[in-house]
Amino acid sequence: MNPRRLYVRQSKAMRALWNFLTSPTGAFLIGISAIFIGYYQFYVSRPILKYTSETTEISSASGSDDFKIHINGKDYPKVYKTEMTLANTGENALPGSDVSAIGRDPIRIPIPKRVKMLYYGVAENGTSEDVSAELVPVDDALIIKFNYLNPDNQITVHMYSEDSFDGYEIRGSAVNVNQITQAWSPKQTRKFIICTAIGIILFYTLFIYLYVRRHKPLPRI
């Protein structure tokens, strides 16, 4: 290909790109992009607390003494084990001193009055090594107290009860933490990412198409 012709094509492409970026449409898309990026940076640049919860049934073998559920000196034919994990998915650490005090809005697991809790505790194998945590029963809740919850750190709690209940939540607030939300499953996360990516692509494609159509040269007669 002729180098001069290639240079002319590249120059036209650069001018077209420059004209697009300096047009109202280009400025609008750049502004929207800056808002998206700024909001994302603001959102992640703080502690973000999310939790997961899973309840499973544990039953002793019928008519067999090989397996028994023994808790606090008593045998149970059936118990329900709940594993809850509190994680900091943000970019800033959360000191325990920044959590709302007991009596206000501490980080806690509310326990329904109908649920008889047999045992509860912090699971070492599911809790980050540098996190020191404990559970404190107050009224109808288990308060989660900890020293620090750094980014990507987590605390796992095990609870055993005689009653079937799978609606446990973790509530509370702290400095820069207004609420604690339940984490999405991997399937929900993938679906959200795919839908968001498709939506962004369609949004930008629409404005670029309208710009090109409006500035497309008229055919020569």
C-alpha positions as CSV (number, residue, x, y, z in Angstrom):
1,M,0.0,0.0,0.0
2,N,1.2,3.5,-0.8
3,P,2.6,5.0,2.4
4,R,1.2,8.4,1.5
5,R,-2.3,6.9,1.1
6,L,-1.9,5.1,4.5
7,Y,-0.9,8.3,6.1
8,V,-3.9,10.2,4.7
9,R,-6.2,7.4,6.0
10,Q,-4.6,7.6,9.5
11,S,-4.9,11.4,9.5
12,K,-8.6,11.2,8.6
13,A,-9.2,8.6,11.3
14,M,-7.4,10.7,13.9
15,R,-9.4,13.8,12.8
16,A,-12.6,11.9,13.0
17,L,-11.7,10.6,16.4
18,W,-10.8,14.1,17.6
19,N,-14.0,15.6,16.2
20,F,-16.0,12.9,18.0
21,L,-14.2,13.4,21.3
22,T,-14.7,17.2,21.1
23,S,-18.4,16.9,20.0
24,P,-21.3,17.2,22.5
25,T,-21.8,13.4,22.2
26,G,-18.2,12.7,23.0
27,A,-18.1,15.1,25.9
28,F,-21.3,13.5,27.3
29,L,-19.8,10.0,27.1
30,I,-16.6,11.1,28.7
31,G,-18.5,12.8,31.5
32,I,-20.6,9.8,32.1
33,S,-17.5,7.6,32.1
34,A,-15.8,9.9,34.7
35,I,-18.9,9.7,36.9
36,F,-19.0,5.9,36.7
37,I,-15.3,5.6,37.5
38,G,-15.5,8.2,40.3
39,Y,-18.5,6.5,41.9
40,Y,-16.8,3.1,41.8
41,Q,-13.6,4.5,43.4
42,F,-15.7,6.2,46.1
43,Y,-17.7,3.0,46.7
44,V,-14.7,0.7,47.2
45,S,-12.5,3.2,49.0
46,R,-14.0,2.3,52.4
47,P,-14.9,-0.8,54.4
48,I,-17.6,-2.9,52.8
49,L,-19.1,-5.6,54.9
50,K,-20.9,-8.5,53.4
51,Y,-22.0,-11.8,54.9
52,T,-22.9,-15.3,53.8
53,S,-25.1,-17.8,55.6
54,E,-25.7,-21.5,55.2
55,T,-27.8,-23.8,57.4
56,T,-27.5,-27.6,57.3
57,E,-29.3,-30.4,59.2
58,I,-27.2,-32.9,61.2
59,S,-29.1,-36.1,62.2
60,S,-27.8,-39.1,64.3
61,A,-28.1,-42.5,62.7
62,S,-31.5,-44.1,63.5
63,G,-31.1,-47.1,65.9
64,S,-27.3,-46.8,65.9
65,D,-24.9,-45.8,68.7
66,D,-22.0,-45.2,66.3
67,F,-22.9,-41.5,65.8
68,K,-24.3,-39.2,68.5
69,I,-24.7,-35.4,68.6
70,H,-23.3,-34.5,72.0
71,I,-23.5,-30.8,73.1
72,N,-22.9,-29.5,76.6
73,G,-23.4,-32.8,78.2
74,K,-26.6,-33.8,76.4
75,D,-27.3,-35.9,73.3
76,Y,-29.6,-34.7,70.5
77,P,-31.1,-36.7,67.7
78,K,-31.1,-33.8,65.4
79,V,-29.5,-30.3,65.3
80,Y,-29.1,-27.5,62.7
81,K,-25.7,-26.1,62.1
82,T,-25.5,-22.6,60.7
83,E,-22.2,-21.2,59.3
84,M,-22.1,-17.4,58.8
85,T,-19.1,-15.5,57.4
86,L,-18.6,-11.7,57.7
87,A,-16.1,-10.3,55.2
88,N,-14.6,-6.9,54.4
89,T,-14.7,-6.6,50.6
90,G,-13.7,-2.9,50.5
91,E,-10.3,-1.3,50.3
92,N,-10.1,0.2,53.8
93,A,-9.7,-1.6,57.2
94,L,-12.4,-1.4,59.8
95,P,-11.1,-1.1,63.4
96,G,-13.4,-2.7,66.0
97,S,-13.4,0.6,67.8
98,D,-15.2,2.2,64.9
99,V,-18.2,-0.2,65.2
100,S,-21.4,1.2,66.8
101,A,-21.5,0.6,70.6
102,I,-23.7,-2.1,72.2
103,G,-27.0,-0.5,72.8
104,R,-26.9,1.4,69.6
105,D,-26.3,-0.5,66.4
106,P,-23.5,-3.0,67.0
107,I,-22.5,-5.7,64.5
108,R,-24.7,-8.6,65.5
109,I,-26.6,-11.7,64.6
110,P,-30.3,-11.4,65.8
111,I,-31.6,-14.7,67.2
112,P,-35.4,-15.3,67.0
113,K,-37.0,-16.0,70.3
114,R,-38.3,-19.3,69.1
115,V,-34.8,-20.6,68.3
116,K,-33.0,-22.4,71.2
117,M,-29.3,-21.9,70.6
118,L,-27.2,-24.9,71.9
119,Y,-23.8,-23.7,71.0
120,Y,-22.1,-20.8,69.2
121,G,-18.5,-19.8,68.6
122,V,-15.9,-18.3,66.2
123,A,-14.5,-20.9,63.8
124,E,-10.7,-20.6,63.7
125,N,-10.5,-22.4,60.3
126,G,-12.8,-19.9,58.7
127,T,-11.5,-16.8,60.3
128,S,-8.4,-14.8,59.1
129,E,-5.3,-15.4,61.1
130,D,-4.7,-11.8,62.1
131,V,-8.3,-11.3,63.2
132,S,-9.1,-11.7,66.9
133,A,-12.9,-12.1,67.3
134,E,-15.4,-13.2,69.9
135,L,-19.2,-13.6,70.3
136,V,-21.0,-11.8,73.1
137,P,-24.7,-12.7,73.8
138,V,-26.7,-9.6,74.5
139,D,-30.5,-9.8,74.7
140,D,-31.7,-11.7,71.6
141,A,-28.5,-11.3,69.6
142,L,-24.9,-12.4,69.3
143,I,-22.6,-9.4,69.2
144,I,-19.5,-9.9,66.9
145,K,-16.6,-8.1,68.5
146,F,-13.2,-8.0,66.8
147,N,-9.9,-6.0,66.8
148,Y,-9.5,-5.2,63.1
149,L,-11.1,-6.4,59.9
150,N,-8.7,-5.6,57.1
151,P,-9.5,-5.8,53.4
152,D,-10.2,-9.4,52.4
153,N,-10.3,-10.5,56.1
154,Q,-13.2,-12.5,57.3
155,I,-14.8,-13.9,60.5
156,T,-16.7,-17.2,60.4
157,V,-19.2,-18.1,63.1
158,H,-20.7,-21.6,63.8
159,M,-24.1,-21.9,65.5
160,Y,-26.0,-25.0,66.6
161,S,-29.7,-25.1,67.5
162,E,-32.6,-27.6,67.8
163,D,-34.8,-25.4,65.6
164,S,-34.9,-25.2,61.8
165,F,-34.2,-21.6,60.8
166,D,-32.3,-20.4,57.8
167,G,-33.1,-16.6,57.9
168,Y,-30.2,-15.5,60.0
169,E,-28.8,-12.0,59.1
170,I,-25.9,-9.9,60.2
171,R,-26.8,-6.3,61.1
172,G,-25.1,-3.3,62.4
173,S,-23.2,-0.2,61.4
174,A,-19.8,1.5,61.8
175,V,-17.8,4.5,60.6
176,N,-18.3,4.6,56.8
177,V,-20.5,1.5,57.0
178,N,-24.2,2.2,56.9
179,Q,-25.4,-1.4,56.5
180,I,-24.2,-4.9,56.1
181,T,-25.6,-6.8,53.0
182,Q,-25.7,-10.4,52.1
183,A,-23.1,-11.4,49.5
184,W,-24.2,-12.7,46.1
185,S,-23.5,-16.2,45.0
186,P,-20.9,-16.7,42.2
187,K,-23.8,-17.3,39.8
188,Q,-25.5,-14.0,40.8
189,T,-22.2,-12.2,40.5
190,R,-21.5,-13.6,37.0
191,K,-25.0,-12.7,35.9
192,F,-24.7,-9.1,37.2
193,I,-21.3,-8.6,35.5
194,I,-22.5,-9.9,32.2
195,C,-25.7,-7.8,32.3
196,T,-23.8,-4.7,33.3
197,A,-21.2,-5.2,30.6
198,I,-23.9,-5.7,27.9
199,G,-25.8,-2.7,29.2
200,I,-22.7,-0.4,29.0
201,I,-21.8,-1.7,25.5
202,L,-25.3,-1.1,24.2
203,F,-25.4,2.4,25.9
204,Y,-22.1,3.5,24.3
205,T,-22.9,1.8,21.0
206,L,-26.2,3.7,20.7
207,F,-24.7,7.1,21.2
208,I,-21.8,6.4,18.8
209,Y,-24.3,5.1,16.2
210,L,-26.4,8.3,16.5
211,Y,-23.3,10.5,16.2
212,V,-22.0,8.6,13.1
213,R,-25.5,8.7,11.5
214,R,-25.8,12.4,12.1
215,H,-22.4,13.2,10.7
216,K,-22.4,10.7,7.8
217,P,-21.6,12.6,4.6
218,L,-24.5,13.0,2.2
219,P,-24.3,10.9,-1.0
220,R,-23.2,12.9,-4.1
221,I,-25.8,13.4,-6.7
